[in-house]
Amino acid sequence: MGQSKATIKFQDTGYFSKIMSDYLDQNGQVSDFYGNFPDLDGFGRQIEEKSASFTSASRQVLHSSLLDQSKGLSLSKRSKKHIDLLQEDTTFTVTTGHQLNLFTGPLYFLYKIISTINLATRLKKNFPEKNFVPVYWMATEDHDFEEICFFNYKGTKIQWNKQVSGAVGRVLTEDIQPVYDVFDSLLSSNKNAEKLRVLFRRSYLEHDTLTEATRFLANELFGDYGLVIIDGDDKDLKRLFVPYVKEELLYQTSFKEVTKTNERLGVAYPIQVNPREINLFYLDNALRERLVFEEGVYKVNNTNLVFSPSELLELLQKSPEKFSPNVLLRPLYQEVILPNLSYIGGGGEMAYWMQLKATFTAFALPFPILLLRNSVLLINEKQRKKMTALHISDRDIFKKQHELTKMKVKDISDLNLDFSEKRKALKEMFDELRDLSDQTDKSFTGAVLAQEKKQLNGLDHLEKRLLRAQKRKYKELVSRITILQDELFPKQSLQERQANFSSFYEIHGKELIPVLIAALDPLQLEFDIISPEA
C-alpha cells in the first residue's frame, strides 16, 4: 500500500494557539520558556547536557524496572535490545506520554508514538555513535477515567460505563465484555475487522488491569519498531524521585517557580495549568487525592489521613510509591528517571511544559527539547476526488464550515457578493461627513457616527440575506461541501481528535502504521495530509 502526501503550515490550519505559532516561528517572546529548539543542532547540545546529568546507577534501576514491567509481554528483538542499551551511557530516550484511552482513543495517539519512533531513527542517522530509544510513558496514575473510557468508531461512541476511583491504571477490566460486544456488532466481516476483534479481545479480555491491557496493545501495534513502554507507577523508579518529592513537600519549589513563570508567560498567552502549593497526590489502592499542608500537618484531601512532617518524610523513604506527581511534577519525574532528550506532545502539552522551565532550573535538571508531534488528516481517494471536483484546496478544507461554504458560493455566484468595496466607499463617505461636521458644528459628530454604524450594519445585514439566498440557490453545492467536511472534520474538530485508528485499520489493515511511519517526518513541523492507497 502506497500513499500520497501534502503538507500545510500548522499556523494555516486555524487549530493551533498563538503560543504554538510563536514557538514554531521561533518568536523571541516565547523563546525564554523552552530550551533547545528541535533541530539537529539543538539535539547535539541536548545530548551533551543530558550526558553530564544522568548517572549509571539510575540506568541500572531503569533497566531492572523495565525488565520487570515487561514480564509476560512478547517483546520484539528491537525492544529487548533497546531496554538493554539503556544501561549504556551513550543511550538516550525520546519520549511521548499519553492517557490509557480505551483502544488507544483518538487517532493522535498513533501520531505521538510514530513521531517518537521516527525521531529516534532520525537521531541515530545523524548521531551514529549514540543510541536512541523511543519511549511511550503510560499515564497510569491519572484519575480522570471519564476522559479515557470511550472511543469513536465511524461516528459511534463506544463507552465503558464504570464507577472508578483512584489511579486508572489499576482499574480492573473484568466487566469490559459488553464494550467488546458493542464494538464487535459494529465491525464488518472483512479480515481486517477480524484482526481488530482479536486485538481488542487479547488486550482487554485477557488482561486484568487497564495498565496491562494498554501495555499489550501498544506493544502489539508498535513493538516491531522497538518501542519501549514504561509505567511510572513503580516503587523502584519512584525511589529515584524521592529527593525531589522531599523538596516539594518541604519548600513547595514547583509552586513558587511556576507562579513566577505564569506571571511572565500570562502577559502574552493563556495559562494552561495553575500550580498547587504541593503538586503531589497520595496514592493507595483505589485512592488518589491531593496532599495539602494545613496547620502544621500534611493532610490527604477528602480523607481522614493526617501526617506530621516527620511521619510523611518517613513514609516517603519507606513507601515512595504512595507519592504521585500531578500534571506539573510528572514531567520532572520523567526526566529524573529517563536519560531523555525530548518530549513529543500536542500543542496543549507543549504550552504547559513551557510553564516548567524555571522549575527544572531550580531542581538543576536539563529541560528537554519540546517537539510538536506530527498531525495528520487522512483523506481517502473518494474524498480527494470530491475535493478536486469542488475546487477545494488542502488549505481551504481547514476553514470553518460557514467560511468555506460562503467562499465557494461566492466563487460560482453570478452576483458580486463581496461587499468589502461598498463598505470601504461607505466609510470614506462618512469620513468626509465627520470632517465636515468638525469644521461646522462638532455637536453633529455623534449623529454622524450613529448613522455610519446604522448604515454599515444595514450593509452587513443585506450581504448576509443575499448570501443566504444564494446558498438556497446553490443548495446542492452547499450540501456536498458540508457532507465532505463533516466526514473529514467530525463535529467540526480535527479528525485526529475524534476518530479512532480502527476506522482506518479496518480498510488498510496492518499496512496503515508502516505507511504513516514512512510518510511522517518528526522534524518537519508541518501538518500532513495523507491519502493512503487501499
N, C-alpha and C positions, 0 to 999 in steps of 0.2 A: 504494500500500500504506500503510495507516494503522497505528496501534499504540495499545495501552492501557498505562498505566503506573501503578505504585505504588512507594512508597519505604519503607524502614525505616532506622533508625539503624545506622551501621556497628557501633556498640557492641553492638547487639542480635543481630548475626549469629553471634557466638561465634568469628569467624575473625580478629579483629584484636587486636593486642597491647595491653598496658597503656599503653605509651608512646604508641601511636596514640590510644587512648581519651583519655588526658590531654591530648594535643595538640588533639584535636577539641573537648574541653571547655574548652580554654584554661586548663588547670590550671597554677597558678604553679610547680609543681615542675619542669615541663619547659620553661617559657617562656624560661629563660635560654639554651636550646640552639637556638633558632631566632630569626630576625629578625622582620620584619613578618608579621603574620597575613594569610592570603589573603582579605581583604575589600577593598572598593573604597578605603577609607581607607588600608589598607596599601599597595595598589598606587600610590596617589598619592605616598606617601612614597618608595616604591622608585624611581619614575621620577626623582625629584629626586636621589636618591643615585647612581643609575647615570649620569645625565646628566653629573654632575660628574667621573666617573672614566673614561669611555670616550672615546678620542681619535679624531679624524678620520683619522689615519694608520692606526690599527687597522681602521677601517671600510673603507678602501681595500684593505687586504690581504685582509680578509674577502670583500669584493665580488669581487676578482680571483680568489681561490681558488674561490669558489662557481661563478663562470662557467666556470672551467677544469674543475671536477669534474662539471659538468652537460653538458659537451660530449657530443653524441651522444644526449642524452636529449630526448624530446619534452616540453618544459616547457609547461605551461598559461600563458595570459596572466597569470593571477594570480600564479603562482610567479615568472615573469620580472619582474613588477612588484615583487614583494616583494624579490627579490635586488637590484634597482636601488635600491629605497627604503632599503636598509641603508647606503647612502652618506650618508644624511641624518641629522643629529644629533637629529632628532625621531622616529627609528625605533628600536624596541626589539624584542627577541625574547622569546618564551616557549618553553621547550624541554622535550622529553622525550627520553630515551635508551633504547635497547634493544639487546639482542644481535641477531646476524644469524640468528635462528632460521629453520630451513627452512620455507618457505612461511608465514612470519610466526609459526609456533609456536603458543603458547596464545592464546586469544581476547583476553586483556587487552592484547596488542599494539595491537589496534584501539582499545581504550578509552583507552589512553595518548595515542595520536595524536588521537583525537576530542576528548579533554579539552583538548589543546593548541590545536587548531583553534578550538574553541568559546571558549576563554579569550581568544584573540587577537580574535575577533569581539566578545566582551563588552567587552573593554577599549576597543576602537575606539568602541563605542557610548557609553561613559562618559567617554572622553578623546578627543573627535573631532579635536583639534588634533595628536594624535600618531598614529604608525603602529605596528602590532604584527604581527610576523611569526611564524607557527608553525613551529618547527624540530624536525626529527627527527634526533637525533645517533646515527649508526650506530656501534655498538661494534666497529669493525673491528679494533682492536688486541687484543681479547680473545683468549685462547688456550685457552679451555675448549670445545673442539669437541664433546665428549661431551654438553654441556648443550644444544646447539643443532641437533644433526644429525638431528632427528626431529620429526614432528608426529603428532597423533592424529586420525584420521578415523573418526567413528562407532565408536569403541572399538578401532580397529585402529591399532597403532603403525607408522607408515611411516618407515623409518630409512635414512639414508645411511651405509653402513658404509665407513669410510675411515680410514687411518692419517694423522694430521696432526700437524705441529709448527709452532710459530710463530704469528703473528697470523692469526686465522681469516679476516679479510677478504681475505687474499692466497691463500686456498685455491682451487685450480683446480676448475672444475665439469665437467671433461672426462669424468668417469666417473659422472655422475649419471643417465644414461639408465635404468638399472634401477629407480631410485627412481620415476621418472615412470611406468614400465611398471606397477609395483605400484599406484600411485595411479589410473592410467587403468583398470585392471581392476576397481577397486572402485567407481568412479563410475557413476552411472546414465546413461541415454541422453538425458535431457532437455536443453533448450537452455542452462540454467544450468550443468549439468555440463560441457557442451562449452566454455563460456566459461572454466571453471576449467582445463580441459585446455590451452586456448590460453594462458591466463595463466601456467601453470607452464612450458610449453614456451618461451614468449617470454622469461620471466625467467631460467630456469636452463639451457636448452639453447642459447640464443642469446647468452649472455654468458659470458665466460671465467673470471671470479672471483666469489666469494661477495659481495664488495662491490658489483660491478657488477650482479649479479642482484638483490640486495636493494634497491639504489637504484632499479632499474627497477620492481620490484614495488611498493614504497611509492609511487612516483610514479604508477603506474597506478591504485592504489587511492585516493590522496588528492591527486593533483596538481591536480585541478579546484578544490580548496579552498585553493589557494595554499601548500601545504606546501613548505617548503624543507628539503632533505636535505643533511646535512653529514658529511663524513668527516674525522675528526681526524688520520688518518694522512697528513699533508700537510706538506711541508717549509716552506712559507711561513708557514703557521699556527703550526707548531712554533717558528719563529724568534721569534714574539711571546712565546713562553713561556720563552725562553732565560734571562732574569734570574731567574725563579722556579726553574728547574731548577738553575741555578748555586747559588742559596741553599740549595736542598735538599741538593745534593751537599756543600757546604762546612759547613753548620750544622745539618743534619737538623731543620729547623724543624718540619715536619709531625709527625715522631716525638715531639718534645718537647711540642707543643701538644695533640696527640690523646691522648697518655699522660696529661697533666694532666686533660683533659676526661673521659677514661674513668674516672678515679678518682672524679670527682664524679658523673658520669652513672650509673656502675655501682652506686652506693649504692641506687638505686631501680629500675634497669632492666637487662635483659641487654645486654651489649655485642655489637654486630654484627660489628665488624671491629677487629682489633688491628694497630697500625702496625708497619711495619718501620723499622729505623734509617734506611734510604734507601728511599723509596717510588717507586722508578723501575725500569724494565726496560731492558735493552739490546735493541734491535730491529734485525734484519738478515735479510733473506730469510726462511728458514724457522726463524729463531731469535728467541725472546723469553724472556730469562732475567733474573733479578734482578741488580741491581748491588749489590755488598757492598763495604764498606771494611774491609780487614784488613791489619795490619802495615804501615800507611802507604801502601798502594796500593789502587786500585779493581780488583775482580775481577768478571768476568761468571760468575755461578754455573753450575756444570756444564760449564764450558768451560776452555780454557787462556788465555783472553784476560785480560790484565793491563794496567792503565794507571796511570802516575804521576798525581798530581793535575793537574799542568800539561798532561800529554798528554790527559787526559779533558776538561779545560776547552777545550783547543784543538779537540778533536773536536766538542764541543758547539757551538762557534762555526761550525765548518766544516760539520757534518752534524747539525743539530738533530733531523732525522727519525729518528735512531738512538736517541733517548731517548723512552721510552714511559711515561707515568704509570700507576701502579696504581690500584686502586679508590679510594684515599684522595686521590690527587692529580688524578685525571681531572676531578672537579668543579671544582677550581681552574683547570685548563686550559680547561675550558668557559667559565668566567666571565671568563677573560682575553681570549679571542678573540671572544666574543659580547657585544653590548650587551643582556645578558639580565636579565630581571626576575624570572623564576620558573622553578623546576624542577618538573615534574609527574612523579610516580612512585608506586609502590606503597608499602605500609606498611614493608616491609623496607628499601627505598631511603631513605624518609624517616628511618628510625631511624639509618642510618649517616651520612646528611647531617648529622644533629644532632650527630654527633661532631666536625664540622669547623668549626663557627662560630668557635672561637678561632683556628684556623689561618688563616681568611680575615682575621680581625682582625690577626694577626701579619704577613700579607702586604699589609695595607692595601687589601683588596678588599671591595666590598659583598657581603654574604651574600644570596643570592637568596631570594625568598619560596618556601617549600616548600608545594606543593599536592598533596594526596592525589588521585590520579586517580579518575575515575569507575569504579565497579564495577557489574556488571550480571549479573542472572540472566535468561536468555531462556527464556520459557515459551510453548509453542505452545497453540493453542486446545484441543486434546485433553487436554493435561496440566492446563490450567486447569480444565476440566470435571471431571477426576478429583479435583483438589484440592477443588473445591466439593462433589462427591458424598461425599468422605471427611471433610468439615468440617475441612480443614486450612487454617489461615490462612497469610498470607505470612510472618509471623514464625515460626510453628510449623515450616514446611518447612525452616528452617535448623537445627533441633535435630539433635543426634546421633541416628542411626537408632534405637538402643536406647531413647533417651529418648522419641522420637516414638511408636514402637510401644507402649511402656509407657503413655504418656499416653492414646493412643486406645483401647487395650484397657480401661483403667480407666474411660474415658468411657462406654463402652457396656456394661460388665460389670454383671450383676445383683448382684454381690458388692461389698462395700466393700474394695477392695484397698489403700487408703491407711492405712498403719499409723502415721502420724505421731501421732495422738491416743493410740494404745496405747503408743507409745514415751514420749510425754510423761507418761502415767499411771505407766508403769513407773519412769521417772526420779524422779518425785515420791515414789513409794513408797520407793525406795532412798535418797532424800534424808532421809526420815523415819528409816529404819533407821540411816543414818550418824549422825544426831543422837542417836538412842537409844544407839548404840554409844559415842559420845563421852561421853555422860553416865554410862555404866555402866562399860565396860571398853574402853579405846581399842585394846587388842590385837585386838579383833574387827573393827576398821575395814578391815584388809586383806582379810579374808574377805568382808566386805560388798561391797567394791569388785570383788573377783574374781567374786562371784555376780552383781553388776549387769552386768558385762561379758558373762558367760556368757548371762544372760537376754536381753540386747539382741542378742547375736549369734544366739541362737536365734530371736528375733523376725524379724531380718533374713533368716535362712535360710528361715523359714516363709513370709515375704512373697514371696521370690523363687520358691519352689516353687509357691505359689498363682498367681503371675503367669505362670509357665511353663505351668501347667495351663490358665489362661485363654487364653494365646496359642495353645495347641493347639486349644482350643475355637473360637477365632476365627482359625483358621489362614488362611482366605481373606482376611480383612481385613488381617492382618499381611503377607501376600504382596503384596497390592495396594499397600500403603503402601511396602513395600520396593522393589518394581519402580519405582514412581513416583519415589521419592527417588533411586534409583540412576541413573535417566535424567537427573535434574536436577543431581545431585552425583556425577559419575563418580569411582569409587574413594574415595567419601566425602570428596571435596575440592570446592572451589568449581568450578563449571562453567568459569569464565573461566581457571582454571589448568590445565585438562585438554583441553578441546575446542578444535578449530581452526575458524577462520571458515568454512572450506569446507563444513562440515556444514550451516551455515545459509544460506550463499550458494547452495548447490545448490537450496534451497527458495525463497528470496526474491530471488535474483539481484541485479541492480545496485541495487535499492531498499533493500537491507539497510543500507548505510552512510548514505544520506540519512535513513532512519528513525531510526537511532541518533544522528546529529548533531542532528536536530530534537528528540529526546527528552531528551538529556543536558544538564544544567546543571553546568558545571565548578565553580561556587562553592556548590553546594547541600550538598555534603559529606554525602551520604546514599547508601545502597545502592539501586540502581534494579532494579525487577522489571518487565521489559518483555515484552509479548505482541504481537509483530509479526503483523499480519493478512496471511495468504498471498494 
